[in-house]
Amino acid sequence: MKNNNTCLSLSLLLKKKVSGFLKGEKSFVIKATTGESFEYMMPSPGQNESFIAFAPPKSGSTLLYKLLSDVCVASGVVVIDLPTASFKNGIRPVDLTESIAPVFVPYGYAYLGWRHYPQQVKNNLQAMKIILLVRDPRDMLVSLYYSKAFSHPAPKHGSARDLLLKDRELAQEADINKWVCKHTSQYKKVFESYLTNLSSDKTQVYRYEDVIFRKQEWLADMLVYLNIDLPRKSIAAIADRHDIRPEKENPGAHVRQVSPGNYLNKLQPDTIEFLNNELGEILKRFGYVDPVEENGIICFAPQGQISRSILI
């Protein structure tokens, strides 16, 4: 009886795979530098030109991907989210190898979930339209500290779980000022990788500070750029669904707080001076120098008027 059940299970699995291939689905083995791997079933493509979105950790990345995921469902665009699939399998996305390259094709998909630039598929991305969301790296570092120390969920197994739990222990034991200074180079490298690899003619850049309180306008602008047509009511409903604004700060929540300039309240003056020096070129490049107060909200430029000329 046990052998019959085994054969039946194998038969069902084979039928599922054959059926998937007939529908245009493909199976790939995704490998990591750690020696780990997982199988990824790539769904049938849609009718759109492929595009990809990037957002560094704690730049509002989860918000961006929730908005775009809902848009894709509403418009019939097929989503490929390798970073989430990787993390669920206990593997950090930064540890993925060139085995992911066949998944990136010019037509049929929206590639979401990326926090870092995947250098191993640079050639695959040349023809794609790109969305890049950034945020003041000083605020991002503060947010990353709280995420590492308290709120970021860990996968159930794998090297990613081990590393995250170790990072959590170290963050909880550390002073936030020392922790932020130690991890500054991490964000510097992330920003530099985007500046080096993304071209201005294919990339639409948004800043968290300009869009966090204007989600409907932001979403509508992204859809124009991506040539996705949705009714205005649908855009409003998607934006409103994800318009979360905590009344007070909650260190243990994923959305701890949303107001720009939080680093001014969390870090000591000498730490801020260190960050200004270390990140000076990036702060200038993305317009994070000499912020002003307007109606109680820190503004860095005319809101909503973000130029792709940031990337050269």
Secondary structure, DSSP 4 states (H G I P E B T S, - for coil): -HHHHHHHHHHHHHHHHHHHHHTT-EEEEEEBTTS-EEEEEEPPP-SSBPEEEE--TTSSHHHHHHHHHHHHHHHTPEEE-HHHHHHHTT--GGGB-GGGGGG--SBSEEEEEESS--GGGGGGGTTSEEEEEE--HHHHHHHHHHIIIII----SSSHHHHHHHHHHHHHHHS-HHHHHHHTHHHHHHHHHHHHHH--TTTEEEEEHHHHTT-HHHHHHHHHHHHT----HHHHHHHHHHT----SS--TTSSS----TTTHHHHS-HHHHHHHHHHTHHHHHHTT-SS-EEETTEEESSSTT---GGG--
